[in-house]
């Protein structure tokens, strides 16, 4: 299936690892030009080299000036922006037990750049009639406990999807969200490795994913992102999609019982 993404310039924040890297690979495979914006430039450069096209812009996304410069650099190098995938973020565990300033810091890390980058890219997106895709988290729907900043940020991301879809419809800009649930990424594996029984914990988690009783892969999330970016989704906007094996909306006890 030709997704008609050839030579489209797509910014992917946090695109060096995990889900972001999967998105970069998927866009490049469809002929698009991925631009990784974020930290870990050395890892990003190696990924771009493997993909055969694209660029890396190092940026501390909690800085407004860095967001502005990232957009300016993209336009200077490629002359256009066709889409942004807001993927960068960290589940930093800032809870009610933390200070209000810690909470604000978590919002700065997780939601500020979503607004700032979109703000500075807006005229370019209007010119290309481009797309915005937000990569949210199941935590926005289910909660997790002890991660107020991250949950608030991802909930805000879902709300901005609906807000911006309405606001930008007249400009031909589509805005959608993809919500990962249990996805095996390097960060997820690092968390598992801190536990007393990583393998046992992973089995318990997988048992609660109704469809297939397995983790979602980064490439499966990326495939949804790329499809939403494409002309094959030309009349889809304001939607929040859950490629999660039914984790969020099905009764997770079903999967656990079936596996036992």
NORMO-V932896 format. One record per backbone hydrogen bond with DSSP energy under -1.0 kcal/mol. NH is the residue of the N-H (numbers start at 1). CO is the residue of the C=O. If there is no record, write none. Layout:
nh co
NH CO
NH CO
This chain:
nh co
7 31
8 5
10 33
11 83
12 35
13 85
14 37
21 17
22 18
23 19
24 20
25 21
26 22
27 23
28 24
29 25
30 26
31 28
32 27
33 8
35 10
36 55
37 12
38 57
44 40
45 41
46 42
47 43
48 44
49 45
50 46
51 47
52 48
55 34
57 36
59 38
63 60
67 63
68 64
69 65
70 66
71 67
72 68
73 69
74 70
75 71
76 72
77 73
78 74
79 75
82 9
83 9
84 131
85 11
86 133
87 85
92 90
98 95
103 99
104 100
105 101
106 102
107 103
108 104
109 105
110 106
111 107
112 107
115 111
116 112
117 113
118 114
119 115
120 116
121 117
125 121
126 122
127 123
128 124
130 125
131 82
132 174
133 84
134 176
135 86
136 178
138 180
140 137
141 138
142 138
143 139
149 94
151 147
152 148
153 149
154 150
155 151
156 152
157 153
158 154
159 155
160 156
161 157
162 158
163 159
164 160
165 161
166 162
167 163
168 164
171 168
172 169
173 168
174 130
176 132
177 239
178 134
179 241
184 216
189 185
190 186
191 187
192 188
193 189
194 191
195 192
201 197
202 198
203 199
204 200
205 201
206 202
207 203
208 205
209 206
211 245
213 209
216 182
221 217
222 218
223 219
224 220
225 221
226 222
227 223
228 224
229 225
231 3
233 230
234 231
236 233
238 175
241 177
244 242
247 244
250 246
254 251
256 252
257 253
258 254
259 255
260 256
